[in-house]
Amino acid sequence: MVQIVITPYAKSDYEDWLQMSLDLFKDYPPEDTELDLKRVLGKGNYQTFMAKNGEANIGFVTASIRSDYVEGASSFPVGYMEAIYVKSDYRKHGVARNLYEKVESWALENGCLEMGSDTWLWNKAAQKFHAQLGFRKEDVLVHYIKSIGKG
């Protein structure tokens, strides 16, 4: 039987957190993902929680407390789910929902009345997950880039 426990991130979780992040952000250079994790560790307005099955880390959620602009927010600060991941063998068992509920409680404890999040337009599974959690779609954004010089 699977016994899932959600715990705050500890230094001993780093390698598992990194490996799961590399899987989640596989389209990004690994060194950029690692730099992002180290940046998160250095900021007091971020929190990561780990999902554990026994001693094994099987998922994580990272959130922040944002006091800058958050699309659709009507109050500040706003809790913001930055990333959530569950290993494939443990999906569809409520692990991600448990991780999210933990981070929502953390945001409430830190004075937030709203949660924000985002995902890519192509990521239909993530959009469905957000809807199941009660998020409403606020906006759709398309990014552009144009080269204007040599280099």
N, C-alpha and C positions, 0 to 999 in steps of 0.2 A: 504494500500500500504506500502511496505517495503522501508524505507528510511535509507540507510546504510551510516554511517560516519566513517572514519578511524581517530583515534586520538592517540597521544603518550600515553603510559602507564602512569597512575597516581596511587598513593598509594591506592586510593579508589577502584581500579580495582583488587587488590591482590586476594581476595577470589574467584572471578570469574575466574581469570587467573589460580589459583591453581586448581579449580575444572575442568576446561577444560584440564589442563595439566595432571591431574590424569586420565581423560578419554582417552586422547591421549596416555599416557604411562602406560596403565593399567597392563602391564606385569612387571612393576617395583614396588618395595616397595614404598608405599606412602611417607614414611619419606625421601627416597632418592630423589624423585621428588621435595619435598618441599625444601630440602637442595640445590638442583640444582637451583631452582628459586631464593633462597636467594643469592646464589653465583653470579648469573647473575645480580641481583640488585646492587651488590657491585663492578661491573666492568664497567669502562667507555667506553669500546669498544663494548658494547652490547646495543641494542635498541629493545624494544617491542612496537608494535602498536596493538591497540584494534579495532575491528570492532564492531560498536554499531548500534542497531536498536532502535531509541529513546534513552532511558536511559539504555537499556539492552545490556550487553556485549554478543556478539554472536560468536566471534572468536578472534584469535590473531595470530600474527607472531612475532617471536623473531629472530633477526639476530645479527651477530657480524662482526667486522672488524678484519680479520686475517692477520698477517704479517709473520706467519710461513708457512710451506709448505702446499699447497692446491693442491690435485691431479688434474693435467691437467692445472693448472694456468700458464700463461706466464707473468704475471705482479703482482706486490704487491704494496699496500695491496689488499686483496680480500674481497669483501662482502660475507658473508656466511649465508644462511638461515638455522638456527638451528632447528626451529620448526614452524609448521603452523597448525592451527586447526580452523574448522568452525563447529558449532553445526549442527547436522543432519538436522533439519528443515530448515536450511538456505543454504544447499549445492545445487550446480547446478544453482546458481543465480549470479555467478561472484564475490562472496564475497572473496574467496581465491585469485582470480586474483587481485582484488583491494588491498588486503593486501600485496601481493607480489610486486605489482607495487609501493606501498608506500615504502617498504623496499629497493627496487632497487633504487629509487630516493635518499633515505637516504645514501645508499652506494656510489652513484655517488657524492653526496655532500661531502662525506668524502674521496674523492680521489681514489675511486675504479674504475677500468675499467672492472672488471669481477665479476661474482657471482658464488659461489659454493654452493653445497647442497649435501645431501645424503639421502638415504632411504634403507630399508631392501629389499633384493632380492625378498621376498615373497609378498611385498606390490605393487601389480600391479597397483592399483588405483593411488598411489603416483608417480609411474614411468610414468604413462600416463599424470598426471598433470604436472610433470616436462617437459616432451616432448612438451606439449601444450604451455608451457611458453617459449620454445626455448632452453632449456638445452639439451646438448648432453651427452650421457652416456660416462663416461671417463674410468671406470674400474669396475670390480667386485672383491670383496675381500671375502675370506672365513676365518673365525677365528677358531683357534683350542686351546684346553687346555688339559693338561695332568697332573694328580696328580703325584707328585714325592716324596711325603713324607707323614707321618702320621700327623693327626692334624685336 
